[in-house]
């Protein structure tokens, strides 16, 4: 029986920036440690938003679509010191599959330096695999700790040419969590097209629209006024599923102090602010939508159906067992293969 496939048209559309980068300046005075960001003029121009990753074709292996080579990219996989080695092993297998044997994608697990009970096992794991990146930061999510870890990762990426680090010295940077599945065939195809069209001036990921910050101190996503006093965040890309930025953009974000001057408590929102600051300085950023899900119940993620109808390229908040199963489904690339069994494996709350 011939293999069926579903193909969505590639779209490149000019989108009104009011819908993608809208926001209005709040009434509070801007704190001295925050770089001035002009929120009031975000609707002044348009920019290209591409959906190059939306082709979900499942052609037989060997076609041009399936053999697209990914561009050279460093992947910062965010993990923690206490994360079991078995979980990282599942993600190692994932990124080897996503790379497709090309060597163009180099992934490292980012952890913050510390002297604790996990140090010996982490060093032993690094000796075996050579893929743990130890950085000067503090593990955690709240109060900007995760944002500072992102800054440390970007700083390591920006300085890679000076220390001759071949893994980090690449044109593209990706940050992703260690509980995210990435559909290799679709990811390679879309990323190859995006890099071919736009080079390094890209901001790619799962859409995170402009919204008001959460001001409830009890919320996991609390944002205090002293880090972001405005009524709305600018649009961004979700942090969990992953986002991609080009080297020239990261160099400017780090070298010009944009990141250090805007340490929001919500990491993905902080990156959106940094990209917005670049745009206000005249950098034309190509926003690229990658189909995906943050994975939490409120996002109503799809967790069943045949592989040919699975809508995501990046799917966050999944167990290592589920990810290992989906790797096999992606490798077989059979449009009829049912995905529900994978999602039933140790589902996360």
KANORNOR-V436399 format. One record per residue. N is the residue number from 1. NEAR is the number of other C-alpha atoms within 10 Angstrom. Layout:
BEGIN
((N | NEAR) (N | NEAR))
END
This chain:
BEGIN
((1 | 3) (2 | 6) (3 | 12) (4 | 13) (5 | 17) (6 | 13) (7 | 13) (8 | 13) (9 | 12) (10 | 13) (11 | 13) (12 | 12) (13 | 11) (14 | 11) (15 | 14) (16 | 17) (17 | 18) (18 | 17) (19 | 15) (20 | 21) (21 | 23) (22 | 20) (23 | 23) (24 | 16) (25 | 17) (26 | 15) (27 | 9) (28 | 12) (29 | 11) (30 | 18) (31 | 13) (32 | 9) (33 | 12) (34 | 18) (35 | 16) (36 | 13) (37 | 17) (38 | 13) (39 | 22) (40 | 12) (41 | 16) (42 | 22) (43 | 15) (44 | 9) (45 | 10) (46 | 15) (47 | 16) (48 | 16) (49 | 22) (50 | 20) (51 | 21) (52 | 24) (53 | 27) (54 | 23) (55 | 21) (56 | 26) (57 | 19) (58 | 25) (59 | 20) (60 | 16) (61 | 14) (62 | 9) (63 | 10) (64 | 10) (65 | 18) (66 | 18) (67 | 13) (68 | 19) (69 | 21) (70 | 25) (71 | 23) (72 | 21) (73 | 25) (74 | 23) (75 | 23) (76 | 26) (77 | 26) (78 | 22) (79 | 21) (80 | 16) (81 | 19) (82 | 13) (83 | 13) (84 | 13) (85 | 13) (86 | 10) (87 | 17) (88 | 18) (89 | 14) (90 | 20) (91 | 25) (92 | 19) (93 | 13) (94 | 23) (95 | 22) (96 | 16) (97 | 19) (98 | 23) (99 | 22) (100 | 19) (101 | 11) (102 | 13) (103 | 14) (104 | 16) (105 | 25) (106 | 20) (107 | 23) (108 | 21) (109 | 22) (110 | 25) (111 | 25) (112 | 19) (113 | 15) (114 | 15) (115 | 7) (116 | 9) (117 | 10) (118 | 14) (119 | 14) (120 | 11) (121 | 14) (122 | 19) (123 | 14) (124 | 11) (125 | 16) (126 | 15) (127 | 11) (128 | 9) (129 | 12) (130 | 12) (131 | 16) (132 | 19) (133 | 18) (134 | 19) (135 | 16) (136 | 13) (137 | 18) (138 | 14) (139 | 17) (140 | 14) (141 | 16) (142 | 16) (143 | 19) (144 | 18) (145 | 19) (146 | 22) (147 | 25) (148 | 24) (149 | 23) (150 | 22) (151 | 21) (152 | 19) (153 | 25) (154 | 24) (155 | 18) (156 | 17) (157 | 24) (158 | 23) (159 | 15) (160 | 16) (161 | 13) (162 | 8) (163 | 10) (164 | 10) (165 | 13) (166 | 11) (167 | 19) (168 | 27) (169 | 22) (170 | 22) (171 | 18) (172 | 25) (173 | 27) (174 | 20) (175 | 23) (176 | 23) (177 | 20) (178 | 27) (179 | 25) (180 | 25) (181 | 28) (182 | 27) (183 | 24) (184 | 24) (185 | 26) (186 | 26) (187 | 25) (188 | 25) (189 | 23) (190 | 25) (191 | 23) (192 | 19) (193 | 18) (194 | 24) (195 | 18) (196 | 12) (197 | 13) (198 | 14) (199 | 16) (200 | 21) (201 | 23) (202 | 25) (203 | 23) (204 | 27) (205 | 27) (206 | 24) (207 | 20) (208 | 18) (209 | 18) (210 | 19) (211 | 15) (212 | 14) (213 | 19) (214 | 16) (215 | 12) (216 | 11) (217 | 10) (218 | 8) (219 | 10) (220 | 13) (221 | 17) (222 | 17) (223 | 23) (224 | 16) (225 | 18) (226 | 15) (227 | 20) (228 | 23) (229 | 19) (230 | 21) (231 | 17) (232 | 19) (233 | 24) (234 | 28) (235 | 25) (236 | 27) (237 | 24) (238 | 24) (239 | 21) (240 | 24) (241 | 27) (242 | 28) (243 | 26) (244 | 23) (245 | 25) (246 | 22) (247 | 22) (248 | 14) (249 | 22) (250 | 25) (251 | 16) (252 | 16) (253 | 23) (254 | 20) (255 | 13) (256 | 11) (257 | 13) (258 | 21) (259 | 27) (260 | 18) (261 | 17) (262 | 21) (263 | 25) (264 | 27) (265 | 23) (266 | 23) (267 | 25) (268 | 22) (269 | 27) (270 | 25) (271 | 29) (272 | 22) (273 | 25) (274 | 28) (275 | 26) (276 | 21) (277 | 21) (278 | 18) (279 | 14) (280 | 15) (281 | 9) (282 | 8) (283 | 14) (284 | 14) (285 | 22) (286 | 20) (287 | 24) (288 | 26) (289 | 19) (290 | 26) (291 | 21) (292 | 23) (293 | 23) (294 | 23) (295 | 22) (296 | 13) (297 | 10) (298 | 7) (299 | 9) (300 | 10) (301 | 16) (302 | 16) (303 | 16) (304 | 15) (305 | 16) (306 | 14) (307 | 23) (308 | 22) (309 | 19) (310 | 16) (311 | 18) (312 | 22) (313 | 25) (314 | 25) (315 | 25) (316 | 24) (317 | 21) (318 | 22) (319 | 22) (320 | 24) (321 | 17) (322 | 23) (323 | 26) (324 | 19) (325 | 17) (326 | 22) (327 | 24) (328 | 13) (329 | 18) (330 | 20) (331 | 15) (332 | 14) (333 | 22) (334 | 19) (335 | 23) (336 | 15) (337 | 16) (338 | 16) (339 | 21) (340 | 16) (341 | 14) (342 | 22) (343 | 19) (344 | 14) (345 | 16) (346 | 12) (347 | 13) (348 | 15) (349 | 8))
END
